Amino acid sequence: MNPLVFYKCLADDTRLKSVLLIHWEGELCVCELTEALEVSQPKVSRHLAQLRECGLLKDRREGQWIYYQVSPSLPAWAQTVIGTTAEENQDFINPHYQRLCNMGDRPERKEQCC
């Protein structure tokens, strides 16, 4: 991954917070990010599409839901940057994480077979 592309992808507040929340939770769907970030569904979807195009996220479909996770094919340095940013800046993401934790009616994930 080109570092310039990586950092440009994370240069937006919504995209950075989305990646950090997804990192913490393992995977999230659009409705969960909409609630956590208090932004509209089209805005979240647009940013997730950009993150997927950059190669930072991958998605999977389960019934009506599409779940996003940090791409396991990211190079180690990129995974480290995301992990370190999440660990060292908890106060930056914590209000959004708390909204996510307080969200009612979150989609239930089936156990993955892989």
C-alpha positions as CSV (number, residue, x, y, z in Angstrom):
1,M,0.0,0.0,0.0
2,N,1.2,3.4,-0.9
3,P,1.6,5.5,2.3
4,L,0.3,8.7,0.6
5,V,-3.0,6.9,-0.4
6,F,-3.2,5.4,3.2
7,Y,-2.9,8.8,4.9
8,K,-5.1,10.6,2.4
9,C,-7.8,8.0,3.1
10,L,-7.7,8.6,6.8
11,A,-7.5,12.4,6.5
12,D,-11.2,12.8,6.9
13,D,-12.8,12.9,10.4
14,T,-15.6,10.5,9.5
15,R,-13.3,8.0,7.7
16,L,-10.7,8.0,10.6
17,K,-13.4,7.5,13.3
18,S,-15.0,4.8,11.2
19,V,-11.8,2.9,10.8
20,L,-10.9,3.2,14.6
21,L,-14.4,2.0,15.6
22,I,-14.2,-0.9,13.2
23,H,-10.8,-1.7,14.6
24,W,-12.2,-1.8,18.1
25,E,-15.2,-3.9,17.3
26,G,-13.7,-6.1,14.6
27,E,-16.6,-5.3,12.2
28,L,-19.5,-2.9,12.0
29,C,-22.4,-2.2,9.6
30,V,-23.6,1.1,8.3
31,C,-26.4,1.4,10.8
32,E,-24.0,1.0,13.7
33,L,-21.6,3.6,12.4
34,T,-24.5,6.0,11.6
35,E,-25.6,5.8,15.3
36,A,-22.0,6.0,16.7
37,L,-21.0,9.0,14.6
38,E,-24.3,10.7,14.5
39,V,-24.2,11.2,10.7
40,S,-26.5,10.3,7.9
41,Q,-26.6,6.9,6.3
42,P,-25.6,8.2,2.8
43,K,-22.6,10.0,4.3
44,V,-21.4,6.9,6.2
45,S,-21.9,4.7,3.1
46,R,-20.0,7.1,0.9
47,H,-17.0,7.2,3.3
48,L,-17.1,3.4,3.7
49,A,-17.0,3.0,-0.1
50,Q,-13.9,5.3,-0.3
51,L,-12.2,3.3,2.5
52,R,-12.9,0.1,0.6
53,E,-11.6,1.6,-2.7
54,C,-8.4,2.6,-0.9
55,G,-8.0,-1.0,0.3
56,L,-8.3,-0.1,4.0
57,L,-11.6,-2.0,4.5
58,K,-13.2,-5.2,3.2
59,D,-16.8,-6.1,3.4
60,R,-19.0,-9.2,3.7
61,R,-22.7,-9.7,3.3
62,E,-24.8,-11.5,5.8
63,G,-28.5,-11.5,4.9
64,Q,-29.6,-7.8,4.6
65,W,-26.5,-6.5,6.4
66,I,-23.1,-5.6,5.0
67,Y,-20.3,-5.7,7.6
68,Y,-17.0,-3.8,7.2
69,Q,-13.7,-4.8,8.8
70,V,-10.2,-3.5,8.5
71,S,-8.6,-5.4,5.6
72,P,-6.4,-8.2,6.8
73,S,-4.3,-7.8,3.7
74,L,-3.1,-4.3,4.8
75,P,0.7,-4.3,5.3
76,A,1.9,-4.7,8.9
77,W,3.0,-1.0,9.1
78,A,-0.6,0.1,8.2
79,Q,-2.1,-2.3,10.7
80,T,0.3,-1.0,13.4
81,V,-0.7,2.7,12.6
82,I,-4.4,1.9,12.9
83,G,-3.9,-0.1,16.1
84,T,-1.6,2.4,17.8
85,T,-3.8,5.3,16.8
86,A,-6.8,3.5,18.4
87,E,-4.9,2.6,21.6
88,E,-3.2,6.0,22.1
89,N,-6.3,8.1,21.3
90,Q,-9.1,6.6,23.2
91,D,-10.5,9.9,24.3
92,F,-10.9,10.8,20.6
93,I,-13.1,7.9,19.8
94,N,-14.7,7.1,23.2
95,P,-17.8,9.2,22.9
96,H,-18.6,7.5,19.6
97,Y,-17.8,4.1,21.1
98,Q,-20.2,4.8,24.0
99,R,-23.0,5.7,21.6
100,L,-22.3,2.5,19.8
101,C,-22.4,0.5,23.0
102,N,-25.7,2.2,24.0
103,M,-27.3,1.5,20.7
104,G,-30.4,-0.7,20.9
105,D,-31.4,-3.3,18.3
106,R,-27.9,-3.8,16.9
107,P,-27.8,-6.5,14.2
108,E,-26.8,-9.9,15.4
109,R,-23.9,-11.6,13.7
110,K,-23.8,-15.3,13.0
111,E,-20.8,-17.2,14.1
112,Q,-18.3,-17.2,11.2
113,C,-17.3,-20.6,9.9
114,C,-13.9,-19.5,8.7
